[in-house]
């Protein structure tokens, strides 16, 4: 699965386990339609391993922790169960740690789907997968939303009470003990508190309070084409749906650029890389291979200078004719001659309706790095059949499309 993609659940009982090179703590939260828990009882973790329809299983350090969801036993009013993961070691981030969530049929352990969130860094906790109810049917969605302030940030965000310990009293001079007095009646002891995950405890004073959850990437969120042409910012996503119907006609991805310095030609190569549902590389379309996947993707040919107005290179994609196994496309631009993108001006990509010539989506690259490759945009096919386009603008050291295959797969 890729971020944002979803699958229908073919089993009533599913288990989500999360594996990584380091030990992870896995938890589950039962959420209502407003995205909140009903009470702290809806937070399922190693200190509170059972809840209505949801159970936690420890891997004991030798196997991944897991959350099992029995959709038939989930109470009315619960519309989503989010599965979270955080490194077990205090203060450890996901930098260099690649977790993989596996969704299984809980009855026969068969694999229904896997998901590895891309490009993790300073996050210390992660909402990795959600099991949710939509139109009476249960589905699973790949999420991959990171939090910089650990599991406490996730719990707080979803309405779990995180108790802050009272600050220790300052030492005071001890007065002379008064004469003993008759013992007073003491009130009955308060009932024991529900189990608390020590990972959720706030640091003692004078430590600063926890930071708010990490904000989603700039421009995050999804829109569609109903209001006409869409101008995307980096990391923003548009669903290629208009009037409630997915766009499945022929589209053109136009890519353009200009030399940053007058009179200096720049030879860039636009390409598109096609991937399957497991991020497996299917084929690449570029100036050396102008047609792939049975002609459903075609390239206009190489532009050697970047001079002149309009699109420098065009890649035509017939969305309706793409083979079923093609579920992801990444559009890239490379500098084979080694010129860096700091020498390029006005780089952009735009999606055009091939039948009408109407510009549907545009993304202008507003920053530049001294690298030889850039991932401009990606198209990801959703289970429901429509395609999403996400602006990327991510630079990499890669002079050819061959060198883009691995980083582009990781970015899906």
C-alpha positions as CSV (number, residue, x, y, z in Angstrom):
1,X,0.0,0.0,0.0
2,X,1.0,3.6,-0.5
3,X,0.1,6.6,1.8
4,X,-3.6,7.3,1.6
5,X,-4.5,4.1,-0.3
6,X,-7.2,1.8,1.1
7,X,-8.4,-1.8,0.7
8,X,-11.7,-3.5,1.6
9,X,-11.3,-6.0,4.4
10,X,-12.1,-9.6,3.2
11,X,-12.0,-10.9,6.8
12,X,-14.1,-9.9,9.8
13,X,-11.2,-10.2,12.2
14,X,-7.9,-8.6,11.2
15,X,-4.5,-8.2,12.9
16,X,-2.1,-5.4,12.3
17,X,1.4,-6.0,13.4
18,X,4.3,-3.5,12.9
19,X,7.8,-4.8,12.4
20,X,11.1,-2.8,12.5
21,X,14.8,-3.3,13.1
22,X,14.2,-2.0,16.6
23,X,11.5,-2.9,19.1
24,X,8.3,-0.9,18.7
25,X,5.3,-0.4,21.0
26,X,2.1,-0.8,19.1
27,X,-1.3,0.6,20.4
28,X,-4.8,1.0,19.1
29,X,-7.4,3.7,19.7
30,X,-11.2,3.4,19.1
31,X,-12.6,6.6,17.6
32,X,-16.0,8.0,17.1
33,X,-17.2,10.0,14.1
34,X,-15.6,13.1,15.6
35,X,-12.2,11.5,15.7
36,X,-12.0,11.1,19.5
37,X,-12.1,8.3,22.0
38,X,-15.2,8.0,24.2
39,X,-13.0,7.6,27.3
40,X,-9.6,6.4,28.2
41,X,-10.9,2.8,28.1
42,X,-10.7,3.2,24.3
43,X,-6.9,3.3,24.4
44,X,-5.6,-0.3,24.0
45,X,-2.0,-0.9,24.8
46,X,0.2,-3.2,26.9
47,X,-1.1,-1.9,30.2
48,X,-4.7,-2.2,29.0
49,X,-4.7,-4.9,26.4
50,X,-8.4,-5.5,25.8
51,X,-11.3,-3.3,24.8
52,X,-14.6,-3.7,22.9
53,X,-13.7,-5.5,19.7
54,X,-10.0,-4.6,19.9
55,X,-7.1,-6.4,21.6
56,X,-3.4,-5.9,22.0
57,X,-0.8,-8.7,21.7
58,X,2.8,-8.3,22.8
59,X,5.6,-9.8,20.7
60,X,7.8,-10.1,23.8
61,X,10.7,-8.5,22.0
62,X,11.1,-11.4,19.6
63,X,8.1,-10.8,17.4
64,X,6.2,-7.6,16.5
65,X,3.5,-6.2,18.8
66,X,0.0,-6.4,17.2
67,X,-3.5,-5.0,17.4
68,X,-6.4,-7.3,16.5
69,X,-9.7,-5.8,15.4
70,X,-12.9,-7.9,15.5
71,X,-15.1,-5.7,13.3
72,X,-18.2,-7.7,14.3
73,X,-17.6,-6.9,18.0
74,X,-16.8,-3.2,17.6
75,X,-19.5,-1.3,19.4
76,X,-22.0,1.1,17.6
77,X,-20.7,4.6,17.3
78,X,-17.0,3.5,16.8
79,X,-16.1,4.3,13.2
80,X,-12.4,4.0,13.2
81,X,-9.6,2.1,15.0
82,X,-6.2,3.7,14.5
83,X,-3.0,1.7,15.0
84,X,0.0,3.5,16.3
85,X,3.7,2.6,16.7
86,X,6.5,4.2,18.7
87,X,10.1,3.1,19.4
88,X,10.4,1.3,22.7
89,X,13.6,3.0,23.6
90,X,13.1,6.4,25.3
91,X,13.8,9.3,23.0
92,X,14.4,7.2,20.0
93,X,13.1,8.6,16.6
94,X,12.2,6.8,13.4
95,X,15.3,8.2,11.7
96,X,16.9,5.3,9.9
97,X,14.1,3.0,11.2
98,X,11.8,1.6,8.5
99,X,8.7,0.1,10.1
100,X,6.4,-2.1,8.1
101,X,2.7,-2.7,9.0
102,X,1.2,-6.0,7.9
103,X,-2.5,-6.4,7.8
104,X,-3.5,-10.1,8.2
105,X,-6.6,-12.3,8.4
106,X,-6.6,-13.0,12.1
107,X,-8.1,-16.4,11.6
108,X,-5.6,-17.9,9.2
109,X,-2.8,-15.4,9.4
110,X,-2.8,-14.8,5.6
111,X,-1.5,-11.4,4.5
112,X,-4.0,-8.9,3.2
113,X,-1.7,-5.9,2.7
114,X,1.6,-4.3,3.8
115,X,2.6,-0.7,4.2
116,X,5.9,0.9,4.8
117,X,5.7,4.7,5.5
118,X,8.3,6.6,3.4
119,X,10.8,9.3,4.5
120,X,10.6,9.1,8.3
121,X,12.9,11.3,10.4
122,X,12.5,13.0,13.7
123,X,9.1,11.4,14.4
124,X,8.9,9.6,17.7
125,X,5.4,8.1,17.1
126,X,3.4,7.2,14.1
127,X,-0.3,6.6,13.2
128,X,0.5,3.9,10.7
129,X,-2.8,2.2,9.7
130,X,-6.5,2.8,10.3
131,X,-9.3,0.3,10.1
132,X,-12.5,2.2,9.4
133,X,-16.2,1.8,8.6
134,X,-17.5,3.4,5.4
135,X,-21.0,2.9,4.0
136,X,-21.5,-0.2,6.1
137,X,-18.3,-1.9,5.0
138,X,-15.0,-2.1,6.9
139,X,-11.8,-1.0,5.1
140,X,-8.1,-0.4,6.0
141,X,-6.2,2.7,5.0
142,X,-2.4,3.4,5.0
143,X,-1.7,6.6,6.9
144,X,1.9,7.2,8.0
145,X,1.3,10.4,10.0
146,X,4.2,11.1,12.3
147,X,4.3,12.9,15.6
148,X,7.4,14.6,17.1
149,X,6.2,14.4,20.7
150,X,5.7,10.7,21.0
151,X,2.8,8.6,21.9
152,X,1.6,11.2,24.3
153,X,1.0,13.6,21.4
154,X,-1.1,11.0,19.6
155,X,-3.1,10.1,22.7
156,X,-3.8,13.8,23.4
157,X,-4.8,14.5,19.8
158,X,-7.4,11.7,20.0
159,X,-8.8,12.7,23.4
160,X,-7.0,10.4,25.8
161,X,-6.4,12.1,29.2
162,X,-2.7,12.4,29.8
163,X,-2.1,13.2,33.5
164,X,0.6,15.6,34.5
165,X,2.2,14.7,37.8
166,X,2.0,17.4,40.5
167,X,5.3,19.3,40.9
168,X,7.3,18.2,44.0
169,X,6.8,20.6,46.9
170,X,9.7,22.9,47.8
171,X,11.4,21.9,51.0
172,X,10.4,24.0,54.0
173,X,11.7,24.3,57.5
174,X,10.2,21.7,59.8
175,X,8.2,23.2,62.7
176,X,8.4,21.8,66.2
177,X,6.0,19.0,66.4
178,X,2.8,19.9,68.4
179,X,1.5,17.7,71.1
180,X,-0.2,14.6,69.7
181,X,-4.0,15.0,69.2
182,X,-6.6,12.4,69.0
183,X,-6.7,10.6,65.6
184,X,-9.2,12.1,63.2
185,X,-11.5,10.0,61.0
186,X,-10.0,9.6,57.5
187,X,-12.2,9.7,54.4
188,X,-12.3,6.4,52.5
189,X,-9.5,5.8,50.0
190,X,-10.2,6.8,46.4
191,X,-10.7,3.9,44.0
192,X,-7.5,2.8,42.1
193,X,-6.8,4.8,39.0
194,X,-7.1,3.0,35.6
195,X,-3.8,1.6,34.2
196,X,-1.5,4.3,32.9
197,X,1.1,3.8,30.2
198,X,4.3,5.2,31.6
199,X,5.2,6.4,28.1
200,X,2.3,8.9,28.4
201,X,3.5,10.5,31.7
202,X,4.5,14.1,31.2
203,X,8.0,15.1,32.3
204,X,8.3,16.4,35.8
205,X,8.7,20.2,36.4
206,X,10.5,22.2,35.4
207,X,10.6,20.4,32.1
208,X,8.7,22.2,29.3
209,X,5.2,20.8,28.5
210,X,4.9,18.5,25.5
211,X,5.1,20.1,22.1
212,X,1.9,20.0,20.0
213,X,1.6,17.3,17.4
214,X,3.7,17.7,14.4
215,X,1.8,19.7,11.8
216,X,1.1,17.9,8.6
217,X,3.3,18.8,5.7
218,X,2.6,22.2,4.1
219,X,-0.4,22.1,1.8
220,X,-1.5,18.8,3.1
221,X,-5.1,17.9,2.4
222,X,-7.1,16.8,-0.6
223,X,-9.3,18.7,-3.1
224,X,-10.9,17.8,-6.4
225,X,-11.4,19.4,-9.8
226,X,-14.9,20.6,-9.3
227,X,-13.9,24.3,-9.0
228,X,-11.7,24.2,-12.1
229,X,-7.9,24.6,-12.4
230,X,-6.0,23.7,-9.2
231,X,-2.7,25.3,-8.3
232,X,-0.8,23.0,-6.0
233,X,1.7,23.7,-3.3
234,X,4.5,21.2,-2.3
235,X,3.0,18.1,-0.7
236,X,-0.6,19.1,-1.5
237,X,-2.8,16.4,-3.1
238,X,-5.7,16.8,-5.6
239,X,-8.1,13.9,-6.4
240,X,-8.6,13.7,-10.1
241,X,-12.4,13.6,-9.7
242,X,-14.8,16.0,-11.3
243,X,-18.6,16.0,-10.7
244,X,-18.2,12.9,-8.5
245,X,-16.7,10.9,-11.4
246,X,-13.0,9.9,-11.6
247,X,-11.0,11.3,-14.5
248,X,-10.1,8.3,-16.6
249,X,-9.4,10.0,-19.9
250,X,-6.1,10.8,-21.6
251,X,-4.1,13.4,-19.8
252,X,-0.8,15.2,-20.6
253,X,1.9,16.0,-18.0
254,X,3.7,19.0,-19.4
255,X,7.1,19.8,-17.8
256,X,8.9,23.0,-18.5
257,X,12.0,25.0,-17.4
258,X,14.2,27.9,-18.4
259,X,17.9,28.5,-17.9
260,X,18.6,30.6,-14.9
261,X,21.3,32.5,-16.8
262,X,20.6,34.1,-20.1
263,X,22.2,32.5,-23.1
264,X,23.2,29.3,-21.3
265,X,21.4,26.2,-22.6
266,X,20.4,23.5,-20.2
267,X,19.5,19.9,-21.1
268,X,17.1,18.3,-18.7
269,X,15.2,15.1,-19.3
270,X,11.6,14.5,-18.1
271,X,10.5,11.0,-17.4
272,X,7.8,9.0,-15.7
273,X,8.4,5.8,-13.7
274,X,5.5,3.3,-13.3
275,X,5.2,1.1,-10.2
276,X,3.0,-1.7,-9.0
277,X,1.1,-2.0,-5.7
278,X,4.2,-3.1,-3.7
279,X,6.3,-0.2,-5.1
280,X,7.8,-2.7,-7.6
281,X,9.3,-1.0,-10.7
282,X,7.3,-1.9,-13.8
283,X,8.9,0.4,-16.4
284,X,10.2,3.9,-17.1
285,X,9.3,6.2,-20.0
286,X,11.9,8.7,-21.1
287,X,13.7,10.1,-24.2
288,X,15.3,6.7,-24.8
289,X,12.0,4.7,-24.5
290,X,9.2,6.8,-25.7
291,X,6.3,4.3,-25.1
292,X,5.7,1.9,-22.3
293,X,2.9,-0.3,-20.9
294,X,1.3,-1.1,-24.2
295,X,1.3,2.6,-25.4
296,X,-0.8,3.8,-22.5
297,X,2.2,6.1,-21.6
298,X,4.1,8.0,-24.3
299,X,6.9,10.6,-24.3
300,X,7.1,13.6,-26.6
301,X,10.9,13.3,-27.1
302,X,14.0,15.2,-25.8
303,X,14.4,18.9,-25.5
304,X,18.1,19.8,-25.5
305,X,18.0,23.5,-24.5
306,X,15.0,24.4,-22.3
307,X,14.6,27.6,-24.5
308,X,11.3,28.8,-25.6
309,X,7.9,29.2,-24.0
310,X,5.5,26.4,-23.1
311,X,6.1,22.8,-22.1
312,X,9.6,21.6,-22.9
313,X,8.7,17.9,-22.7
314,X,5.2,16.2,-22.5
315,X,4.3,12.8,-21.3
316,X,0.9,11.5,-22.3
317,X,-0.9,9.1,-20.0
318,X,-4.1,7.3,-20.9
319,X,-5.5,6.7,-17.4
320,X,-8.3,4.5,-18.7
321,X,-5.9,2.2,-20.6
322,X,-3.2,1.7,-17.9
323,X,-2.8,-1.9,-17.0
324,X,-4.3,-3.0,-13.7
325,X,-0.9,-3.6,-12.1
326,X,0.1,0.1,-12.6
327,X,-0.9,1.8,-9.4
328,X,1.7,4.6,-9.0
329,X,3.4,7.0,-11.4
330,X,6.3,9.4,-10.4
331,X,7.2,12.2,-12.8
332,X,10.9,13.2,-12.6
333,X,13.3,15.6,-14.2
334,X,17.1,14.9,-14.5
335,X,20.2,16.7,-15.6
336,X,22.3,14.2,-17.4
337,X,25.0,16.8,-18.2
338,X,25.4,17.4,-14.5
339,X,24.0,20.9,-14.3
340,X,22.4,21.6,-11.0
341,X,18.8,22.8,-10.5
342,X,20.2,26.0,-9.0
343,X,21.0,26.8,-12.7
344,X,17.3,26.3,-13.7
345,X,14.5,28.8,-13.5
346,X,10.7,28.6,-13.7
347,X,10.5,24.8,-13.5
348,X,7.0,23.5,-13.3
349,X,4.7,20.6,-14.2
350,X,1.1,20.8,-15.3
351,X,-1.6,18.2,-15.9
352,X,-3.7,18.9,-19.0
353,X,-6.9,17.3,-20.3
354,X,-5.7,15.9,-23.7
355,X,-9.2,16.1,-25.2
356,X,-9.9,19.7,-24.4
357,X,-6.4,21.2,-23.8
358,X,-7.7,22.5,-20.5
359,X,-5.0,22.8,-17.7
360,X,-6.3,20.9,-14.7
361,X,-3.5,21.0,-12.2
362,X,-0.3,23.1,-12.0
363,X,2.7,22.9,-9.7
364,X,5.5,25.6,-9.9
365,X,8.8,24.6,-8.3
366,X,9.6,27.5,-6.0
367,X,12.9,26.4,-4.5
368,X,16.0,24.9,-5.9
369,X,18.8,22.7,-4.6
370,X,22.2,21.9,-6.0
371,X,21.2,18.5,-7.1
372,X,20.8,16.8,-10.5
373,X,17.4,15.3,-10.1
374,X,14.0,16.3,-8.8
375,X,10.7,14.3,-8.3
376,X,8.1,16.7,-9.5
377,X,4.8,14.9,-8.9
378,X,3.2,11.5,-8.3
379,X,-0.1,10.0,-9.4
380,X,-1.4,7.2,-7.1
381,X,-4.4,5.0,-7.9
382,X,-6.9,4.6,-5.1
383,X,-8.8,1.4,-4.5
384,X,-12.0,3.1,-5.6
385,X,-10.5,3.7,-9.1
386,X,-9.7,7.4,-9.1
387,X,-6.2,8.8,-9.2
388,X,-4.6,11.3,-6.8
389,X,-1.9,13.8,-7.9
390,X,0.5,15.0,-5.3
391,X,3.0,17.8,-5.8
392,X,6.5,16.7,-4.6
393,X,9.4,19.0,-5.5
394,X,11.9,16.6,-3.8
395,X,15.5,16.9,-5.0
396,X,17.9,13.9,-5.2
397,X,21.4,13.2,-6.6
398,X,20.5,11.4,-9.8
399,X,21.5,12.2,-13.4
400,X,19.4,9.6,-15.1
401,X,15.9,8.1,-14.6
402,X,17.6,4.8,-13.7
403,X,19.0,6.4,-10.6
404,X,15.5,7.8,-9.7
405,X,13.8,4.4,-9.5
406,X,14.7,3.7,-5.9
407,X,14.2,7.1,-4.4
408,X,10.9,7.5,-6.3
409,X,9.7,4.1,-5.0
410,X,10.5,5.2,-1.4
411,X,8.5,8.4,-2.0
412,X,5.3,6.7,-3.1
